[in-house]
Amino acid sequence: MIPSLDCSAPAWPTLPGWAVATRALDPEDAAFRAGAALAHLQGVRAAPGLPIALWRDRLALEAAVADVRFSGRSEGLADLRDALHLARPGNPLGPAGEIGKAWSRAATRPLTKRDLAPLPGIAPELVSRELARLGAPVARAALTLEAVLADAPRAETAALILADAALAKALGWDRIVPLLANGLTPRDLRRHGDELRLACHQAVARAAPQAAGLAQDLTCRAARLHAVAPKLRAKGADAAVEMFLAQDALAPAALTRLMSDRAARRLCDRLVALGALRELTGRDSFRLYGL
């Protein structure tokens, strides 16, 4: 019998209420709250059981959705999932799909010029320059965001990815954890200097608790998937489970290097029936599955 799991019970201490209760307007207060949120997220990121690659990938998708909104387009999360997972190889992804691809790629790469470049709309030398920037984490990210947009005003995607890279590098993380796009507004991208730094501190203070909540949910869902894995008998099922623990969504066709197309579809439906996966589209065909 598979045990039921209570995903409402926190797997780690929650962020104090004073850190998230109200919007900080004073720069010093905003910096203090952002620091508290990042310190809390540092512990969340290291928590046992968190499928960290999946967590980063889901945050990257959410960042891409926000980034698409910044560009004035209307595509949402479902549209980006379709573009990333259902497009035929070689077919154009469209502007929104390219934004999603850039974020998804960046979330898997080490924080080096060689691994992050190319980024859309900017030269590789700019990536190298911004990764070498010094300073406190959020202030460093704000300077990177401002500098990239000054050099390439239309390169919002590259600017936001590099700002998150600067933040992650300052914190000693090995990959980006997309936060800034998930907390900023389109108006914030037009700010400069102290105003932009304040906006970035507010964005981190807003986005980090949401990222921690997502980590809590994914940790519980991953535990459920691990619990049902011994019941799976399909050839390649163990490798398929690892793929689901690393990516936001998968089409059954992505599993066909492990098993037949029919077996892949049966495995996905079996995992949904066991409560270990969700079908993410609500469609009868061209389905996508994920935690």
PyMOL commands that set and color helices and strands:
alter all, ss='L'
color gray80, all
select helices_A, chain A and resi 17-19+27-45+52-70+77-86+94-106+113-116+124-131+137-151+156-170+180-183+186-190+193-231+237-244+252-255+261-273
alter helices_A, ss='H'
color red, helices_A
select strands_A, chain A and resi 278-279+289-290
alter strands_A, ss='S'
color yellow, strands_A
deselect
rebuild
show_as cartoon
